[in-house]
Amino acid sequence: MRYFLELSYNGTLYHGWQRQPNAISVQEVLEDALSLILRAKIVIVGAGRTDTGVHAKQIMAHFDFAGKLEYDVLKYKLNSVLPSEIAIRCVRSVKENAHARFDALSRSYEYFVTLEKDPFEIKRSYYIKKPLDLDLMNEAAKLLLNYTNFKCFSKSKTDVKTYNCTITNAIWEKDKDQLVFKISANRFLRNMVRAIVGTLIEIGEHKLTKEDLIRIIKSEDRGQAGYSVPAHGLYLTKVDYPKTIYTK
C-alpha cells in the first residue's frame, strides 16, 4: 500500500531534503526513522527538493509498505524518534499510483525579510538595513504572472526538461517591521524563489527597474538577475493535491 506523510521541518541543520552521500538530509533522517519503526527498508519520495537551510511548514512525501498501518500510532512513534527539527503532522493512505511530486497541483513559498535588527529573527528571516520601496516591489511582482520561462532565475547547470513555470500569485505583505513575499506556482526551479526575491529587493532599493525585470526574464540569463537571498528566510508553506488521490 502507498501512504502520504505530511510533515514540517526546520532546515537549519540539514543539507536540504534530498539524501546525499556526505551530508545529513531530511530525507535520510525520515527514511531511517521509518525503517526502524516498520522494520523494513523504506524509501520516501518528497514533493520537492528544498535546498540547504530552507524550511518547510508543510511538505508531503509518499512511501510504500506492504502492511496496514495505524495512522495515529505511526505518527506518535515517528515524532518520538525524530529530532525536534522534524515533525509529522499526518499519515494518510492514498491510491497506489499517487505520487507526492508529480501529482502536486501547486506549491507555495514564503520569504521573510526583517527591516529592524531583531536577535530573535536573525535565523528565521533576512535582515535588510536599507529602506525598501514596497509598492514598486509589488508592481514588479505582478509582472511575473505574465511570463512562464524563468530560466533567468534558475540555478545554472540544472538538469531540467523545461524552465517553464506558471506563477499564480506573487505579492509582498508588510506586518510592522517584517515583510513577507508570498508566491505560488505549479512548479519551481532550483533557487528560483531566492533569485526572484533578490531581484525584487534590488528593485525595492532602486538599483533595478520594472523594465529591467522584463529584460532579465527575456534574457534567460541567470547572470542578469539579482542575487540569491539567504536560505534561512525561505519556507515551503503548502503543497496542494487533487482530493481524488486519497482513498478516504
N, C-alpha and C positions, 0 to 999 in steps of 0.2 A: 504494500500500500504506500501511497505518497502522502506526505504531510507538509504543511506550511508552518514555519515558525515566524512569529512577529517578535522582533527584539529591538532594543535600544543599546547604544554604547557610546562611551566617551573614548574618542580615538587618540587621545594624547599619548598613550604609552604604546600604541600599535602602529606597525608599518602598513597601514591600510587594511582593507578587507581581505584581499586575496592571499592565500597561503604562499609563502616564499621559502626558499631553501635556507637562508641565513638570517632571517629576521622574524620576529613574532608578529602574527596577524590575528585578526578577529576570527577568520575562518578556521585557522588551526586550533585556536583555543576552544571554539564551539564544537568542532568535529571531535576533538579529544574528549570533551565532556560527554557528548552523545554516545561515543563509542564505549566509554567507561560504564555509563548507566545502562545502556541497552545490550552490553556485552556482545557487540558486533562491530565490524568495521563500517563506519558511517561516513559518507561523503555528502557535503551540502553544496547547494548552488544558490548564490545570492542574487538579489535583484539588480545589483550593480557593484562596481569596484570603487569604493571610496579610497582616496589617496591617504598617504601617511599623515596622521594628525587630524584628519577630518572626522567629524562626529555624525552619529545617526540618531535622531529622535524616534524614527520609525523606519525599519527596513525588514524586508521579507526574505526568507530562504526556504528552499524545499529539500527534503531528503526522503529516501525510500527505506522502508523497514517491513519485513515480512509479517511481523506480529501485529496484533491490535493493541493500541496504546490507550491508557487512561490519561487524558489531556492534562487535567489539573495535577495529577501525580507527577507526570513528567516535567511540567512547568516548575513545580516545587523542588524536585530533585536537581534540575538544571540550575536553578537560582541558588541552590545550596552549595554547589561545587564551582560555579563560575565565579571569576573575580568580580569585585564590586563595580568595575567599569562596564560590565556587560549584564543586561537584564532581559529575561524572557518575558514577554507580555502576553503571548497567547500561542496555543498549539491547536491546529485545525487540520482535519482530513480534507484532501482535495481529490479531484479526478486524476486518474493515472497519467494522463498526458499534460496535466497542468505544469507550468514552468514559471519559476519565480522571476526569471529575467525576461523571457520572450513574451509572456502573457501580460506584462505590465502595460497599462494604458498610458500612464503618465507618472512623472516623478517631480517632486517639488523640493527646492532647497531654500534655505535662508542664510544670509550672511550678515553678521553683526559687526557694526562699527561703533566705537565709543568716542565721543568728542571731548570728553573731560577725563583726565587721568584718574583711574579708579583701580586700586590694588586688588579689588575683588573681581574685576573683569579682565585682568591682564592676560589670563589664559583662556578666556571664553570669548573674547571679541578683539577686534583690531583697533588699536588706539591711533587716532589721527589728530595731530595738533592744529593743523590749518583749518580755517573755516571752509565749508563746502556749500556750493550753490545747489540746494536740494531740488528746486524747481527745474533747473536746467538738467540735472541728472535724470529726473523723471521724464522730461521731454525726450531725452536721448534714449532712455529705456524703452519707451513706446515704439521707437523706430525698429527695435529688434524684432518686433512682431511682423514686420514687413518682409523679412528675409528668412531663408531656410538653410543656405550654405554658410556654415560657421567655421570653416577651415582656419580662418584667421585667429580663432580663439582656442584651437586645438593644440595639444602638446605635439611637438614635432616628432617624427618617426613613430607615429601611432599606426598600428595595423588595423585599419577600419575599411569597410567596403564603401561607405558613404559618409560625407561630412554634413549631410542634411539633417536638420532637427526642426521640429515645429514647436516654436515657443508660443504658449497660450497666455502667459501672464508674466509681467516683469515690472515691478514697482518698488520704489523706496518709501518707507514709512518712518516717521520720527516719533519717539516717545522720550520726552525730556532730553537727556544728553546722549541718547542712543539712536542710531539709525539701523534699520533692518531692510535689507534688499531681499525681496521675495520673487522667485522665478519658478515657473512650471513649464515642462515640455514633455513631449512623448519620449525623448531620449536626450542624453547629454554626451558630449565628447570628453575625453580626458583633459582635465584642467580648465574646461570651458567656463564654468561659473566663476572661478577665481580670476581668470583673464578678463571676463566681462566686467566684473566688479572693479578690477584695477583700472580698466579703460574708462568706466563711468566716473570713478573717483578723479581721474585726471581731467575729465570734462568738468566735474564739480569744482576743481581747482583752477579752471580756466586755462589749463595747459593744452587742452584739445577742444574742438568744437563739435557740434552735432554733425556738421558737414564732414568733419574728419572721421567720425564714426562710420558714416556711409562709405567713405573712401576706403577705410580699413576693411570693412566687410567685403566690399567688391574686390579688394586686392587679393584675398585668400592667402595673405601672408602674415604668419604669426609675428614676424619681426616688426610689423607696422602697428600692431595693437599695443595696449598699455601693459603694465607689469602685472604679474600674478600676485594677488594679495596672500597673506599668510594663511595656512591651512586651518589654524585653530579657531578662526571665526566662522567656519563653514559647517552647516548642519543639513544633512538629508532629513527632511521632515515628514514626507509622505510618499507612499507608492500606492497607486490605485490599480485595481484589478476588476475584471468583469465578475459579477456575482455568480456566473454560471460555472466557474471553476471549482466552487466548493460543493461538497457532497451533501451538506445540510446546513 
